[in-house]
Amino acid sequence: MHIINDRFDVFIYSHGGPGGGIQTLDRCYFDPNVFRIILFDQRGCGKSTPEAELKNNTTWDLVEDIETLRKHLGVDKWLLFGGSWGSSLCLAYGQVYPDTVKGFILRGIFTLRKQELDWLYQDGACYVFPDFYKDFIAPIPENERGEILQAYYRRLTGDNEEEKHRCAKEYSRWECRTSKLVPDKESIDILENKVWTLQISRIECHYFVNKGWFKTPTYLLDNVDKISHLPCCIVQGRYDMVCPTATAWDLHKRWPNSELCIVPDAGHSSREPGITTMLLKAVDKFKDL
């Protein structure tokens, strides 16, 4: 956990994945002369230990971790900032503890609905990236590819260490290749970090095959009314292949108090220039909240 500036309004940053961990550049959106900034590694990733641990690692465990942090740090109300899985976690926390939230900045909206997971892993993005998808499914026997996430999960939680690390790298490679409109060297270099690839692949599969432990398939959208009175800025890349724009649109329609900005020349990553610019503008809007 990293805490910067204990004097002003508070932003808590929820990273993606789940299992992605905090990166140094994640704090670049916040002016430390204006905001107090809290960044934390979720269970099983980054500096949190044990690494890649799945036991007691659910959405609701993370929601309670965030609330524990709020109480520990003496924060009355704070602003929530998260992208991709981080947007899911912000929504889940806000719906449980709406009275502790002042507003949201969400990017690359993801709500763990079946059609969202199917799009990325089963029948959607593969039509845009057939060459990359061929590599993604290569570790899985053909007779198991009808349920690709479950097949990966069995191997990522199995006892064959060589197979586990091969699957971790290919799973992570697929996500890295599809996250930017134009993939770059930075996106691929991280695949040489075996700890990171195992963390993000194991934890993501764990959450996805368990449907986020949500009570209904559309839980996060169905409960938007609990937070719809709060301001929200939604930043979405038009060509997001990981979390397509339709989900951001669905959230925006249910949240009258939200503002949706679709970046015309961007994919999923917060590191793309158009996404970064709009996130910085969104943070500026909250300076006088």
Secondary structure, 3 states (H helix, E strand, C coil): CEEECCCCEEEEEECCCCCCCCCHHHHCCCCCCCEEEEECCCCCCCCCCCCCCCCCCCHHHHHHHHHHHHHHCCCCCEEEEEECHHHHHHHHHHHHCHHHEEEEEEECCCCCCHHHHHHHHCCCHHHCCHHHHHHHHCCCCHHHHHHHHHHHHHHHCCCCHHHHHHHHHHHHHHHHHHCCCCCCHHHHHHHHCHHHHHHHHHHHHHHHHCHHHCCCCCHHHHCHHHCCCCCEEEEEECCCCCCCHHHHHHHHHHCCCEEEEEECCCCCCCCCHHHHHHHHHHHHHCCCC
